[in-house]
Structure formats: C-alpha cells, structure tokens
Amino acid sequence: MATIVEKIFSSHAGGEVKAGELVMVKVDASLVQDMNGPSTIKYFESFAETVISPEKHLFSLDHFSPSSSIQAANNHRKMRHFVKRHGIGHMVEEGSGIGHQRMVETGLVKPGGIIVGTDSHCCHYGVLNAFSTGIGASEEAVVLASDKCWFKVPETIRVEFTGALNPMVTSKDLILVLIQELTQAGAIYQCLEFGGDTLKELSVDDRAVICNMAVEAGAKGAIMPYDEVLEQWLADRGMECNGGVAPDADACYARQMVIDVSAIAPMVAIPPDIDQVVPVDSIGKQKVHEVVIGGCTNGRYTDFAQAADILRGRKIAPGVRLVIAPASREIAGKMLETGVYRDLLMAGATILPPCCGPCTGITGGLIGDNEVVFATANRNMPGRMGSQKGKVFIGSPVVAAYSALAGIITVKEQV
C-alpha cells in the first residue's frame, strides 16, 4: 500500500515508513548553488572539517554567471576554493550551465534516490524517478558532513495526465493548468506522483518542465514514473537502469487528480501570480518588450528547437528583445551542431552562455520599469526578472517564439 515516495524513504531508512513519519535518511547526492553557497560553507566550517563523500556533490556557479558584481566574483572564488580543498566531485563553472541540468546530465541522480540541494527547484530531479527537494544552507552543511538529512515523509498527490496533446500544446501548458487547479498552496509538503497515458508522448525533457515547476504549487517533491521513455533516456546516456520505483496498486493517496490534456490550449500565467492561468487567446493584444527562452525550466534542446522551427528565416518584431539561455554546454553544443543556434541568432536573438540568465533577476537581460517580458521561466512575481515595476508573463517556448515575432503575446501567425 505504498506510494513511490514512501518506498524510496523506506529503502533509505532501513525499514518501512509511511507518510507523516519523521525519519533520518541517507542522501545520495546534493547541489550547492552560488546564491547560498557561501552561507553553506560558513555553516559547514563552523562545526565540520571533512566532506564525507565529496564525489556525491555538485557546486554550481550559475545564478551570478558571468559574475555580475565584485561580491559575486569573490563568492565564486570562495566556492572554488572549497571545492578544490575538499575534492568535490562536480563543479559547474561560470558559463557551463545550470546546476539542475548538470545534476541530471552527470549521472548523480539515479532512479529511487534521495537528492537535496540549496535551491527550491531541486524537485526537478524527480524526472528521473527519484525524490528530490530543496533545503536550507544549514541543512546542506549537515549533508556535506554526514550524508544524512531529516524529513517528514510527505503525503502524495497522484496526478494522471490522459489523452492526446493538441497542436502547439506542450508540457509547460500541462504544469500551468495543474498549478492553476492546485493553487500556489495546494500541495504544501506533499509529493506529486505522475502517471497516465499522456506521459508516453512526453520526453524526459518535457517531463523535467513539469517536475521543475511542482514547487510553484507548494510541493515538496515531484516524481515521474520509471517507464520505457526514461529507461531509453538512461540507456542512451550510459546511465544506470535499475528498474526504478513504482507505486503499489493499492497505494494510499492524499488526493487523486485526472487531467484530460485534450481539453488544454496554450496557456499563460499572468502576473503577479503563477496560478493565475488563462488561455493565451483570452488576454488580448498584450505588448511585450522582451522574450526569454531558457533557464532551468525550459532551457533544453527541444525547447530551442521548437522555437527555431517557428523563427527560422524570420526576424523578431522591432522593439522586442529575444534572450536565449541554454541550460548546459551540452545543450548549446547540440544547438550549434543542428543549426538551431544560427536560426535563433539570425532571427535577432541574444544568446547567453549557458546559465540561469535573467530568470532570477540578477543578470543577463533584465527588464526595466513598466516593461513586459514573456518568459519560459518558473516565477512571475514582481521583481523576478528585473524592475519591481515590470510584468512577467509565463508560458511555453512555442508561445514565446510567436510572441517575439508579433510583439504581442500570441500563439498565432500574424497577418
């Protein structure tokens, strides 16, 4: 009668545990990013001298990349020194990518594992049939010193996507509709467990978008199934195919949801709330000053290929800035090999080195007062991507590309 997350925690706790129980468990891998890396190091050095399993951890210089200030540069120096001194197994240098993407590319995340990190979007790694979640800097310091972390085993919301996707509808639209239904507080300290026949249509890249944004509904974690799609992805990358973890047929869920994707159109989240979601066609002729495609949510090759298919041989609208931020060098390299990079560049895009870009409001193409950005990012509160007086609309790469061409938020060809 166990859910996936209950099974994962039971395997790490040394005995059967259920939702609601407090447990101390072994952690299989972790991420430390540069926004709170210095704090993590400070906490660690206040009580510990040795990182017990340096090969399990990844330090990422991605939020302030390239360094956006002297302070950021000095913080990066501190993190580099710590990584070298302790022999940390994985380091994402400036311009090399985003920690979340590199966590799945490096093989640190394995099906059935428990992974943590100092970023709220660490729920991203559930795409590989693992439990993953964000923790604070002090908790991460304990993980570095002990390989352990405490949790209350989360309850689970079962979400099944059924039916076939409509044209121009992507996994971004699915997660936006789910957040709309759950609301921003609808899954607090619960794990989203996904299933349904639609998933066979979604690649691992597509599924990562859904897991990444689960935290926007308050979720502690998000777990995709171990199926043929995931097994093939792992095999193609030479990664461990261990069979993963599946729920029992009689698993006990806090809530069960079924979403018919055939009823979903291209959607957009309207500022200032990520759960204020409406069809793109319903918002009228909303002007945009900037369009951003990329980041940890939609910065993978398939996202840029979708946009390039629309933009190829065309030019973005006058007065519109198009910013592209690949999630890793591997992705950027594939963009170069296939011509996607050139298609976007010639359409008028500014292509950043692989990094978080403007998503966090730190660097790489921020918006000014009273400007509007349409982004494939994950949050749209005031100040998220620049000025507190700006507005952030959230949606898919497909809508982003059409909006860049038209100068208004749309998913239609402009006559």
C-alpha positions in Angstrom: 0.0 0.0 0.0 2.9 2.3 -0.6 3.4 5.3 -2.8 6.7 5.9 -4.7 8.0 8.4 -2.1 7.1 6.0 0.8 9.0 3.2 -0.9 12.0 5.5 -1.6 12.1 6.6 2.0 11.7 3.1 3.3 14.7 1.9 1.3 16.8 4.7 2.8 15.5 4.5 6.4 16.2 0.8 6.8 12.6 -0.2 7.3 9.1 0.5 6.2 7.9 4.1 6.8 4.7 5.9 6.0 3.6 9.4 5.2 3.8 11.7 8.2 6.6 9.9 10.0 9.8 11.7 10.9 13.0 10.0 9.6 16.7 10.5 9.2 17.8 9.1 5.9 20.9 8.7 3.8 21.2 11.3 1.0 22.5 10.1 -2.4 23.6 13.4 -3.9 23.3 17.1 -3.4 23.5 20.5 -5.2 25.0 23.7 -3.8 24.4 26.8 -5.9 26.1 30.2 -5.8 23.3 32.2 -4.2 23.7 30.4 -0.9 26.9 28.5 -1.4 28.9 30.9 0.8 26.4 30.5 3.6 26.6 26.7 3.3 30.4 26.9 3.5 30.2 29.2 6.6 27.8 26.8 8.4 29.9 23.8 7.4 33.2 25.3 8.7 31.6 26.2 12.0 31.3 22.6 13.0 33.0 20.3 10.5 36.3 19.8 8.7 35.7 17.0 6.2 33.1 16.5 3.5 32.4 12.8 4.0 31.5 11.9 0.4 32.8 14.6 -1.9 32.0 12.6 -5.1 28.3 12.9 -4.3 28.0 16.7 -4.5 27.8 19.3 -7.2 28.7 23.0 -6.7 27.2 25.3 -9.4 28.2 28.9 -10.3 25.0 29.6 -12.3 22.9 32.3 -10.8 25.6 35.0 -10.9 27.0 33.9 -14.2 29.0 35.5 -15.6 29.9 37.3 -12.3 27.6 40.3 -12.0 29.5 42.1 -9.3 32.7 42.1 -7.3 30.9 40.4 -4.4 29.6 37.7 -6.7 33.1 37.2 -8.1 34.5 36.9 -4.6 31.8 34.4 -3.6 32.7 32.3 -6.6 36.3 32.4 -5.5 35.3 31.1 -2.1 33.3 28.3 -3.6 36.1 27.3 -6.0 38.5 27.2 -3.1 36.1 25.0 -1.0 35.6 22.6 -4.0 39.4 22.2 -4.5 40.2 21.8 -0.8 37.6 19.1 -0.3 37.8 17.4 -3.7 34.2 18.0 -4.5 33.4 15.7 -7.4 31.4 18.0 -9.7 31.8 21.7 -10.3 29.7 23.8 -12.8 31.9 26.8 -13.7 30.6 30.2 -14.9 29.1 29.8 -18.4 29.0 25.9 -18.2 25.3 25.6 -17.4 22.7 25.4 -14.6 23.2 23.1 -11.7 19.8 21.4 -12.1 20.5 20.4 -15.6 24.0 19.3 -14.8 22.7 17.2 -11.9 20.8 15.0 -14.4 23.4 15.1 -17.1 26.3 13.9 -14.8 24.5 10.8 -13.5 24.4 12.0 -9.9 20.7 11.4 -9.9 19.6 7.8 -10.0 16.1 6.3 -10.0 15.0 5.6 -6.5 17.5 8.0 -4.9 17.1 10.9 -2.4 18.7 14.1 -3.6 18.7 17.5 -2.0 20.0 20.9 -2.8 20.1 24.6 -1.8 17.5 25.7 -4.4 13.7 25.4 -4.3 13.7 23.9 -7.8 15.6 20.8 -6.8 12.3 19.0 -7.2 13.4 19.0 -10.9 15.4 15.7 -10.4 12.2 13.7 -9.8 12.1 13.5 -13.6 14.5 10.6 -13.2 12.1 8.7 -10.8 13.9 10.0 -7.7 12.8 12.0 -4.7 14.4 15.4 -4.6 13.8 18.7 -2.8 15.3 22.0 -1.8 16.8 22.5 1.7 18.4 25.4 3.6 22.1 26.2 3.7 22.5 24.9 7.3 20.8 21.6 6.4 23.1 21.3 3.4 26.1 21.8 5.6 25.0 18.8 7.7 24.5 16.8 4.5 28.1 17.6 3.4 29.4 16.5 6.8 27.2 13.4 7.3 25.5 12.3 4.1 22.2 12.5 6.1 19.1 14.6 6.3 15.9 14.5 8.3 12.4 14.6 6.7 8.8 14.2 7.5 7.8 11.6 4.9 5.4 13.5 2.5 1.9 12.6 1.7 1.3 12.1 -2.1 -1.0 13.6 -4.6 -1.4 11.3 -7.6 -1.7 13.2 -10.9 -2.7 11.4 -14.1 -2.5 13.1 -17.5 -4.7 11.4 -20.1 -5.5 12.0 -23.7 -3.5 13.4 -26.7 -1.9 16.9 -26.8 -3.5 19.5 -29.1 -1.2 21.2 -31.6 1.1 23.8 -30.0 0.4 22.5 -26.5 3.4 21.4 -24.5 4.3 20.1 -21.1 4.6 23.8 -20.0 0.8 24.1 -20.5 0.2 21.0 -18.6 2.0 22.1 -15.5 0.4 25.6 -15.7 -3.0 24.0 -15.7 -2.1 21.8 -12.8 -0.8 24.7 -10.8 -4.0 26.6 -11.6 -6.1 23.8 -10.2 -3.9 23.2 -7.1 -3.1 26.9 -6.5 0.2 28.0 -5.1 -0.6 26.4 -1.7 -2.4 23.3 -2.9 0.4 20.8 -2.4 2.4 22.1 0.6 4.7 19.5 2.0 3.2 16.9 -0.4 4.8 15.0 -3.2 3.3 14.9 -6.7 3.4 11.5 -8.3 2.7 11.5 -12.0 1.2 8.9 -14.3 -1.3 8.5 -17.1 -1.2 7.5 -20.8 -0.1 11.0 -21.9 3.3 10.6 -20.5 4.3 8.2 -23.3 4.1 11.3 -25.5 6.4 13.3 -23.3 10.2 13.1 -23.5 12.4 13.3 -20.4 13.0 17.0 -21.4 9.2 17.6 -21.4 8.7 15.9 -18.1 11.5 17.9 -16.5 9.5 21.1 -17.1 6.6 19.6 -15.0 8.8 18.4 -12.1 10.8 21.7 -12.0 7.6 23.8 -11.5 5.9 21.5 -9.0 7.2 23.7 -6.2 5.1 26.5 -7.6 2.1 24.6 -6.1 4.0 24.2 -2.8 5.1 20.6 -3.5 7.9 19.1 -1.5 8.8 16.9 -4.5 7.6 15.6 -7.8 8.2 12.1 -9.2 7.8 10.8 -12.7 7.5 7.0 -13.4 10.2 4.7 -14.4 9.0 3.6 -17.8 10.3 2.8 -21.3 10.8 6.5 -22.0 13.0 7.0 -19.0 14.8 3.7 -19.4 15.7 4.6 -23.0 17.0 8.0 -22.0 19.2 6.5 -19.3 20.5 3.8 -21.6 21.3 6.3 -24.3 23.4 8.2 -21.8 25.1 5.0 -20.4 23.5 5.6 -17.0 22.2 3.0 -14.5 18.9 1.4 -15.5 17.9 -0.2 -12.1 14.2 -0.7 -12.7 13.2 2.3 -10.6 10.4 2.5 -8.2 6.6 2.1 -8.8 3.7 2.6 -6.5 1.6 -0.3 -5.2 -1.8 -0.7 -6.9 -3.5 0.0 -3.6 -1.3 2.9 -2.5 -2.9 5.5 -0.3 -3.0 9.0 -1.7 -4.0 12.3 -0.1 -5.7 13.2 -3.3 -6.0 11.8 -6.8 -6.4 14.0 -9.9 -7.1 13.2 -13.6 -6.4 15.9 -16.2 -7.6 15.4 -19.7 -4.9 17.1 -21.8 -7.1 17.1 -24.9 -9.1 20.0 -23.3 -5.9 22.1 -22.8 -5.0 25.0 -25.1 -1.7 27.0 -25.0 -1.8 28.8 -21.6 -0.1 31.8 -19.9 0.4 32.7 -16.3 -0.5 36.3 -15.7 1.5 38.4 -13.2 1.8 38.6 -10.3 0.7 35.0 -9.5 1.8 31.8 -11.2 -1.6 30.2 -10.5 -3.5 32.9 -12.4 -3.5 30.9 -15.6 -5.6 31.6 -18.7 -5.6 30.6 -22.4 -3.2 32.7 -24.4 -6.1 33.7 -26.8 -8.0 35.3 -23.9 -5.6 38.1 -22.9 -6.0 40.4 -25.9 -3.1 42.2 -27.6 -0.6 42.4 -24.7 2.5 44.1 -25.8 5.9 42.6 -24.9 9.3 44.3 -24.7 11.4 41.2 -24.1 11.0 37.4 -24.6 13.2 34.9 -22.7 13.5 31.3 -23.6 15.7 29.1 -21.4 16.8 28.7 -17.8 16.3 25.5 -15.7 12.7 25.1 -16.7 12.7 25.3 -20.5 16.4 25.6 -21.4 16.8 22.2 -23.1 17.5 21.5 -26.7 13.9 20.5 -27.5 12.7 23.9 -26.2 15.1 25.8 -28.5 14.3 23.5 -31.5 10.6 24.3 -31.1 11.3 28.0 -31.1 13.7 27.7 -34.0 11.1 25.9 -36.1 8.9 29.0 -35.8 11.6 31.6 -36.1 13.7 30.1 -38.9 14.1 32.6 -41.7 12.2 35.3 -39.9 13.0 38.3 -37.8 11.7 39.2 -34.3 9.4 42.3 -34.2 11.0 45.8 -33.9 11.4 46.9 -30.3 11.4 43.3 -29.0 14.4 41.7 -27.3 14.8 37.9 -27.5 17.1 36.4 -24.9 18.2 32.7 -25.1 19.8 30.9 -22.1 20.7 27.3 -22.6 20.8 25.1 -19.5 24.2 23.5 -20.3 27.1 23.4 -22.7 26.0 20.0 -23.9 22.7 21.6 -25.0 24.4 24.7 -26.5 26.7 22.3 -28.4 23.8 20.4 -29.9 22.2 23.7 -30.9 25.4 24.6 -32.8 25.6 21.1 -34.5 22.0 21.2 -35.7 21.8 24.8 -36.8 19.3 25.8 -34.1 21.8 28.2 -32.7 22.2 30.0 -36.0 18.5 30.1 -36.7 17.8 31.9 -33.4 20.8 34.2 -33.8 19.8 35.3 -37.3 16.2 35.8 -36.1 17.6 38.5 -33.8 18.2 36.6 -30.5 20.8 37.4 -27.9 22.3 34.1 -26.9 23.8 33.9 -23.5 26.4 31.5 -22.3 24.8 28.5 -20.5 23.5 30.0 -17.2 20.4 31.0 -15.4 20.2 34.2 -17.3 17.6 36.8 -16.3 15.3 34.3 -14.6 16.3 35.2 -11.1 16.5 38.9 -11.7 20.3 39.1 -11.3 22.0 39.2 -14.7 21.6 38.6 -18.4 18.9 40.9 -19.8 16.7 42.3 -17.0 13.6 44.3 -17.7 13.2 48.0 -16.7 10.3 50.0 -15.2 6.9 49.3 -16.9 8.4 46.7 -19.3 6.7 43.4 -20.0 8.6 40.1 -20.5 7.2 36.9 -21.7 9.4 34.1 -20.4 9.6 30.3 -20.2 10.8 30.7 -16.6 9.0 29.4 -13.5 8.0 32.5 -11.5 6.3 35.8 -12.2 6.2 37.8 -9.0 7.2 41.5 -9.2 11.0 41.9 -9.5 11.6 38.3 -10.5 13.3 39.3 -13.8 14.2 42.9 -13.2 12.3 46.0 -12.1 9.6 45.7 -9.5 7.5 47.9 -11.8 7.8 45.4 -14.7 5.5 42.5 -15.5 6.4 38.8 -16.1 4.1 36.5 -18.1 5.0 32.8 -18.2 4.4 30.2 -20.9 5.9 27.8 -23.4 8.7 28.2 -25.9 6.1 27.9 -28.7 4.1 30.9 -27.4 7.5 32.7 -26.7 8.6 32.4 -30.3 5.3 33.6 -31.8 5.2 36.5 -29.3 8.8 37.5 -30.3 7.7 37.7 -33.9 4.5 39.6 -33.3 5.5 41.9 -30.4 2.4 40.8 -28.5 1.7 37.6 -26.5 0.2 35.2 -29.0 0.3 31.7 -30.4 -0.9 32.7 -33.9 0.7 33.7 -37.1 0.2 37.5 -37.6 -1.2 38.6 -40.9 
